[in-house]
Amino acid sequence: MNEPRPASEMPSGLREALEHKVDKQPLVDWIFTRVADKYDLGNDIMSLGWHTRWKRRMVEYAAIQPGDRVLDIACGTGDTSFMVGGIATEGEVVGTDINADMMRLAEVKRPPGMDHVRFVLADAGSLPFEDASFDKVTCTYAGRGFPDWVAVLREVHRVLVPGGTFWNLDFARPPSAFVDWGYRTWLTGSGAVLGTVLHGHPKTYIYIPESMRAYKGQRWLRDRMVEVGFEAGLEETFLGLMAYNSGTKPE
Ligand SMILES: C[S@@+](CC[C@H](N)C(=O)[O-])C[C@H]1O[C@@H](n2cnc3c(N)ncnc32)[C@H](O)[C@@H]1O
């Protein structure tokens, strides 16, 4: 496990990392190790509980079947993996994350009847699975942290069976600059209060609005999916603040 550093040692250069001017992964790993223990609580408070609803909707869209083999990349504390596991009850569900501290909590909160869900430590940009080994791949609220989204898309495409689909849910870049600014301001303010109360540092959650600002957005991601070989779809919701990107690997 990574030892959390004290808040006073929070790495500088957040913007440089998010803009890919310096290596981003160490900063992302540090942030999630720092917030891991209170990640679920922080998520519930900052999204006012809505993140679960948005994840459930994505799982519905993915039309998972009981016998499906599903990979949930960057699974964190396993929310989406377990939602998927509740449907793919006769299949196989694998959650992967690069951060052992986040995945440790997924093991801790494993609900009863979820023995078919397993967790594997892995970088989404270099997946330790055979070609064509999954029917579906899911990813929630993680893409903004990937150092190389295109490398992840290539890996997802490789591990999917022909006809298989990838579903990605994340914050989006809304068409209205005012909505964009307003939501990031809410996240900055609520994140500062929460960061202070839960972690003793007001900038603990600054990663969220800053990474939203740096994110090239759901339409950019859709275009990258097409380049990698997916038939891509996109649905925006919540005033364009959330987006479901989907990609089908052609037969
Ligand atoms: C905001 S959390 C989302 C967790 C979970 N999917 C959810 O919706 O609650 C982002 C996760 O992405 C993981 N992550 C970041 N970079 C990664 C990478 N290159 N490969 C795999 N996981 C990564 C982080 O460790 C973290 O657990």
The ligand as a MOL file (V3000), in Angstrom:
LIG
                    3D

  0  0  0     0  0            999 V3000
M  V30 BEGIN CTAB
M  V30 COUNTS 27 29 0 0 0
M  V30 BEGIN ATOM
M  V30 1 C -12.7760 9.2240 -9.1930 0
M  V30 2 S -12.2110 7.5790 -8.9380 0 CHG=1
M  V30 3 C -13.5450 6.6450 -9.6460 0
M  V30 4 C -13.7210 5.3100 -8.9870 0
M  V30 5 C -14.9720 4.5400 -9.3900 0
M  V30 6 N -14.9140 4.1400 -10.7690 0
M  V30 7 C -16.2120 5.3280 -9.0900 0
M  V30 8 O -16.9470 5.6570 -10.0190 0
M  V30 9 O -16.4660 5.5990 -7.9270 0 CHG=-1
M  V30 10 C -10.9370 7.4140 -10.1710 0
M  V30 11 C -10.1690 6.1140 -10.0640 0
M  V30 12 O -9.3300 5.9940 -11.2290 0
M  V30 13 C -8.1650 5.3110 -10.8280 0
M  V30 14 N -7.1150 5.4730 -11.8400 0
M  V30 15 C -6.4460 6.6020 -12.1540 0
M  V30 16 N -5.5540 6.3640 -13.1150 0
M  V30 17 C -5.6520 5.0410 -13.4320 0
M  V30 18 C -5.0020 4.1870 -14.3670 0
M  V30 19 N -4.0570 4.6530 -15.1800 0
M  V30 20 N -5.3780 2.8970 -14.4040 0
M  V30 21 C -6.3420 2.4200 -13.5910 0
M  V30 22 N -6.9820 3.1710 -12.6690 0
M  V30 23 C -6.6510 4.4750 -12.5990 0
M  V30 24 C -7.8410 5.9420 -9.4890 0
M  V30 25 O -6.9270 5.1830 -8.7380 0
M  V30 26 C -9.2250 6.0370 -8.8600 0
M  V30 27 O -9.5330 4.8960 -8.0900 0
M  V30 END ATOM
M  V30 BEGIN BOND
M  V30 1 1 1 2
M  V30 2 1 2 3
M  V30 3 1 2 10
M  V30 4 1 3 4
M  V30 5 1 4 5
M  V30 6 1 5 6
M  V30 7 1 5 7
M  V30 8 2 7 8
M  V30 9 1 7 9
M  V30 10 1 10 11
M  V30 11 1 11 12
M  V30 12 1 11 26
M  V30 13 1 12 13
M  V30 14 1 13 14
M  V30 15 1 13 24
M  V30 16 1 14 15
M  V30 17 1 14 23
M  V30 18 2 15 16
M  V30 19 1 16 17
M  V30 20 1 17 18
M  V30 21 2 17 23
M  V30 22 1 18 19
M  V30 23 2 18 20
M  V30 24 1 20 21
M  V30 25 2 21 22
M  V30 26 1 22 23
M  V30 27 1 24 25
M  V30 28 1 24 26
M  V30 29 1 26 27
M  V30 END BOND
M  V30 END CTAB
M  END
